[in-house]
């Protein structure tokens, strides 16, 4: 069954003739870029956006993977951090990020003579709240992994079969996803989150999220305080709590600027940021057309 899906993916990519792959170096996008290059050779181009919401380690690893597997790669700059709609962090923040990304990718694909843009949405994403997919649809970007019926588990299995080092890579999402909807996204917050998550990964934790909460100012404080809510895999919690681990983590995160450091007792789970959205509201938001994007500079 997985082999049939893989053949379907290969057929889809060959049918494009050429394509630009929106690349991040994660499990899905690297697998897609690898297979696109295998099917299309120099008629495929991976493009990664260097943005403050992408951890520096992730960028370095993505570039190293492309070099190792000789994938044609281009690095671009996107402008979502100039977009007040993105910085305000509404529950469809991802729409504005992806809209800015595809705004840059479309003329690049055209200039390179590439027939289409492909991105890494997969069949496991069906039914999830994904405003970024609305932006992709506006630009007629293709999701060949989803079209081929490949789930996240399928992609990991095929990556292992192909010997790709991303087969067991942890799930990763942009750093802005660690900030609750309605709290502003700022480069300072992203730096704090990145430092905190790097520290935890250096201790050997696999599934890691540091959720960043801004506490309201009090009459006695001139500035806001920040709270870190740590999510690690349920099986990894004892490691954090034993042998003075929690004290070590708290001390480090306070050096990064957090006034309070807490542990989420439910552990890491995908999409926890969306748990605050009532299901009906999320479904309604997903069905509504997104706000008109800001005018693009000439």
C-alpha positions in Angstrom: 0.0 0.0 0.0 2.8 2.5 0.9 4.7 1.5 -2.2 1.6 2.2 -4.3 1.3 5.7 -2.8 5.0 6.3 -3.4 4.6 5.3 -7.1 1.6 7.7 -7.3 3.7 10.5 -5.9 6.5 9.8 -8.4 3.9 9.8 -11.2 2.5 13.1 -10.0 5.9 14.8 -9.9 6.8 13.5 -13.3 3.6 14.8 -14.7 4.5 18.3 -13.6 7.5 18.4 -15.9 9.2 20.8 -13.5 8.5 22.2 -10.1 9.6 24.5 -7.2 9.4 22.9 -3.8 8.7 25.0 -0.7 11.4 23.6 1.5 12.1 23.8 5.3 14.3 20.7 5.9 11.6 19.0 7.9 10.4 15.4 7.4 7.8 16.2 4.8 9.5 18.9 2.8 12.9 17.2 2.6 11.2 13.9 1.5 9.3 15.9 -1.2 12.3 17.8 -2.4 14.4 14.6 -2.5 11.8 12.7 -4.6 11.2 15.7 -6.8 14.9 15.9 -7.6 15.0 12.1 -8.2 12.1 12.4 -10.7 12.9 15.8 -12.3 16.6 16.4 -11.8 17.6 20.0 -12.5 14.0 20.8 -13.3 13.3 20.8 -9.6 14.3 23.6 -7.3 14.0 23.7 -3.5 13.4 27.1 -1.9 13.7 27.9 1.8 12.7 31.1 3.5 15.2 32.5 5.9 12.9 34.1 8.5 13.1 34.9 12.3 10.5 32.2 12.9 12.8 29.5 11.6 15.3 28.3 14.2 18.9 28.8 13.2 19.7 25.2 13.8 16.9 24.2 11.5 18.1 26.5 8.7 21.7 25.1 9.1 20.5 21.5 9.0 18.2 22.2 6.0 21.1 23.8 4.1 23.4 20.9 5.0 20.9 18.3 3.9 20.5 20.0 0.5 24.3 20.0 0.1 24.6 16.4 1.1 22.0 15.2 -1.4 22.9 17.8 -4.1 19.5 19.3 -4.2 19.3 22.6 -6.1 18.5 25.1 -3.4 17.7 28.8 -3.2 17.4 30.8 0.0 15.0 33.8 0.0 13.8 36.4 2.4 10.1 36.8 3.2 8.3 39.8 4.6 5.8 38.5 7.1 7.5 40.4 9.9 6.6 43.6 8.1 3.0 42.6 8.0 0.9 43.8 11.0 -1.7 41.1 10.3 0.9 38.5 11.0 2.5 40.2 14.0 -0.9 40.6 15.7 -1.0 36.8 15.8 -4.7 36.1 15.0 -5.8 32.5 14.8 -5.2 32.5 11.1 -1.7 33.8 11.4 -0.4 31.0 9.2 -2.4 32.4 6.3 -0.4 35.6 6.3 2.9 33.7 6.6 2.1 31.4 3.7 0.6 34.2 1.6 3.9 36.1 1.9 5.8 33.0 1.1 3.9 32.1 -2.0 4.0 35.8 -3.1 7.7 35.4 -3.3 7.7 31.9 -4.8 5.4 32.6 -7.7 7.6 35.1 -9.6 10.6 33.0 -8.8 9.1 29.9 -10.3 8.1 31.9 -13.3 11.6 33.3 -13.7 13.1 29.8 -13.5 10.6 28.4 -16.0 9.2 26.0 -13.4 5.7 24.7 -14.1 4.2 24.6 -10.6 4.9 25.1 -6.9 4.6 22.1 -4.5 4.6 22.2 -0.7 4.6 19.5 2.0 1.1 19.2 3.3 0.3 15.4 3.7 -2.8 13.3 4.2 -2.4 13.3 8.0 -3.2 17.1 7.8 -6.7 16.5 6.5 -9.2 17.8 9.0 -6.6 19.8 10.9 -7.1 23.6 11.2 -4.6 24.8 8.6 -5.1 28.4 7.5 -1.9 28.2 5.5 -3.6 25.8 3.1 -6.0 28.5 2.2 -3.1 30.7 1.0 -1.7 27.7 -0.9 -5.0 27.3 -2.7 -5.1 30.9 -3.6 -1.8 30.5 -5.4 -2.8 27.1 -6.9 0.1 25.4 -5.1 0.1 21.6 -5.3 0.3 19.2 -2.3 1.5 16.0 -4.0 2.1 14.2 -0.7 -1.6 14.7 0.2 -2.7 14.0 -3.4 -0.9 10.7 -3.3 -2.5 9.8 0.0 0.8 9.7 2.0 0.4 10.1 5.7 3.1 11.3 8.1 3.7 7.7 9.1 4.0 6.7 5.4 6.5 9.5 4.8 8.7 8.4 7.8 8.6 4.8 6.6 9.6 5.7 3.1 12.3 8.1 4.3 13.7 5.2 6.3 13.5 2.9 3.3 15.4 5.5 1.3 18.0 6.0 4.0 17.1 9.6 4.6 18.3 11.0 7.9 15.0 12.9 8.5 13.1 9.6 8.9 13.1 10.0 12.7 13.4 13.8 12.9 11.1 15.3 15.5 8.1 17.2 14.4 8.9 20.9 14.0 6.7 24.0 13.5 7.7 27.6 13.2 8.7 29.4 16.4 5.7 31.8 16.1 3.4 28.8 16.8 4.6 28.8 20.4 2.9 32.2 21.1 -0.8 32.0 22.0 -3.2 33.6 19.5 -3.8 37.2 20.3 -0.4 37.8 21.9 1.9 39.7 19.6 4.7 38.0 17.7 8.1 39.7 18.2 11.7 38.8 17.3 12.6 39.1 21.0 10.1 36.4 22.0 11.2 34.1 19.2 14.8 34.4 20.4 13.8 33.4 23.9 11.8 30.4 22.6 14.7 29.3 20.4 17.2 29.5 23.2 15.0 27.6 25.5 14.2 24.8 23.0 17.8 24.5 22.0 18.8 24.1 25.7 16.2 21.3 26.2 17.2 19.5 23.0 20.9 19.7 24.1 19.8 17.8 27.2 18.5 15.1 25.0 14.8 15.8 24.9 13.1 14.7 21.6 9.6 16.2 21.5 10.0 19.7 22.8 7.9 22.8 22.7 8.3 25.9 24.9 5.1 27.8 24.8 5.6 31.5 25.5 3.0 33.4 27.5 3.1 37.1 28.2 1.9 38.1 31.6 0.0 41.3 32.0 1.8 44.3 33.5 1.0 45.1 37.1 1.0 48.5 38.7 4.5 47.7 40.2 6.1 46.6 36.9 7.2 48.8 34.0 7.5 45.8 31.7 5.6 42.6 31.0 6.8 39.3 32.4 7.2 36.2 30.4 6.2 32.6 31.4 7.5 29.5 29.7 5.2 26.5 29.6 7.3 23.5 28.6 5.9 20.5 26.7 8.0 17.4 26.4 6.9 13.8 25.4 5.0 12.1 28.2 7.7 9.4 28.4 10.3 12.1 28.8 8.8 13.9 31.8 10.6 11.8 34.5 13.9 12.7 32.9 13.0 16.4 33.3 11.9 16.0 36.9 14.5 13.7 38.3 18.0 14.3 39.6 17.6 18.1 39.8 16.7 18.4 36.1 13.8 20.7 36.7 15.9 23.1 38.7 18.6 23.1 36.1 16.0 23.8 33.3 14.3 26.6 35.3 17.6 28.3 36.1 18.6 28.3 32.4 15.3 29.6 31.1 15.3 32.4 33.6 18.7 33.5 32.2 17.0 33.6 28.8 14.4 36.1 30.2 11.6 34.0 31.6 10.2 35.1 35.0 8.3 31.8 35.5 9.0 28.3 34.2 6.3 25.7 34.2 5.8 22.1 32.9 2.6 21.2 31.0 1.4 18.0 32.7 -0.3 16.8 29.5 3.0 16.7 27.7 3.7 17.4 24.1 0.9 16.9 21.7 0.4 18.2 18.2 -1.7 21.3 17.8 -2.0 22.2 21.5 -2.0 25.8 20.5 -5.4 25.3 18.9 -6.9 23.8 22.1 -8.0 27.2 23.2 -10.1 27.6 20.1 -13.7 26.4 20.5 -14.2 23.7 17.9 -17.1 25.5 16.3 -15.1 28.7 16.1 -12.2 27.0 14.5 -14.4 25.3 11.9 -16.1 28.5 11.2 -12.8 30.4 10.8 -11.5 27.7 8.5 -14.6 28.0 6.2 -14.5 31.8 6.0 -12.4 33.6 3.4 -9.3 35.1 5.0 -9.0 38.9 5.3 -7.6 40.7 2.2 -3.8 40.7 2.3 -2.0 44.0 2.5 -1.0 45.6 -0.8 2.3 44.4 -2.1 5.1 46.8 -2.8 5.8 47.4 -6.4 
